Every structure is written in structure tokens, then in C-alpha cells.
Amino acid sequence: MTDERSLEQAADFAGAPDGFQRLWTPHRMAYINTGAEALRGAGCPFCAAPGKSDADGLIVYRGTTSFALLNLFPYNSGHLLVCPYRHIATYDQATDEEASEMAAITQTAMRVLRTVSRCEGFNIGMNQGRVAGAGVDEHLHQHIVPRWDADANFFPIVAQTKALPQLLGEVREAVASAWPAA
């Protein structure tokens, strides 16, 4: 039998007690410690990814002009990015072939994510430029974020924490395996 006094009680610590429960997710420190700033110091992550193995680059599909990979800092499990291989900053710099392939990859990604994760909707978009919220503003990329009813809660707002139920490697394998052959 567990002695309740051996459990940590919020009231026993310094600070003002509140009504919030705490979700401890220490595995997230790997993402927090890596950080977007550190990635930028290592060069463009979207230029580096195609030179790695699919598993190491988190790549789920390689096309002719563009590719799809998992976001290293996902909003939800299955958060994909579609990037041209060419290092360009904005959508208007993309060739017709790049824009067309990015659109086709996005459509396929939606179908695959519906099958693999049974998501109920998507957020799809591009943040172009640092002032628009782009974490990597020098290389064009489109976000595909799968969404489920009630997938948002107070964690991101109150604690700047997002609980993710799957590891990136597991998600990458599931999505890549379900991707249709070209």
C-alpha cells in the first residue's frame, strides 16, 4: 500500500497553489533543447534532410522536385512538411513544376494521414518570412497538421506544452509505409 505522504503534494512546495494538474513530459526536453535556433546554426534543415537516410531525415516521400518529411517540432502527431529541394524562401519563387508537385504531395499526404491516423480534419498553410511566423524562413515549406475533435486542450496555452502520443520514428514509419508507390 502506498503511503500518501510519499507522494509529492503541490501544497508542500514553494509558490502559490493553483487548481492545475501537471503533466510531466520529460521526453520533450530532447525537442526543447535542440531548438530551432540550434538547427539554424547547423544550416538549413530542409536542405540537409534529403542527404540523410529517410529515417534520419524523417522523410516519408521523395518526389522529383519536392519531398515530404515529419516536422521535428510537431504540433500534432503526423505533422508533415512539404518542401521543394531547391532552397527558395517564398511560394512565388517556386517553379510551376515545384508548386504542382507540392500540391500533389499535399493531397496524397492528406489521404495517407486519414488512413494512418484517422484524423478528422487538417490545418494546411505556409508561414513565409519570420514576421509571418516561419521558424525556418529561408526555405519554403508547407505545413500539414492532422486534427481530431478535442485534440486541443489547455496545455499549449497555459504550459507551452503539447502532449504527443507517438514518437517521431513510429509516425514516420507508419506514414512512409502507407504512402502509395509512385
Buried (B, 14 or more C-beta within 10 A) or exposed (E): EEEEEEEEEEEEEEEEEEEEEEEEBEEBEEBEEEEBEEBBEEEBBBBEBBEEEBEEBBBBBBBEBBBBBBBBBBBBBBBBBBBBBBEBBBBEBBEEEBBEBBEEBBEBBBEBBBEBBEBEEBEBEBBBEEEEEBBBBBBBBBBBBBBEEEBEEEEEEEEEBBEBEBEBEEBBBBBBEBBEEE
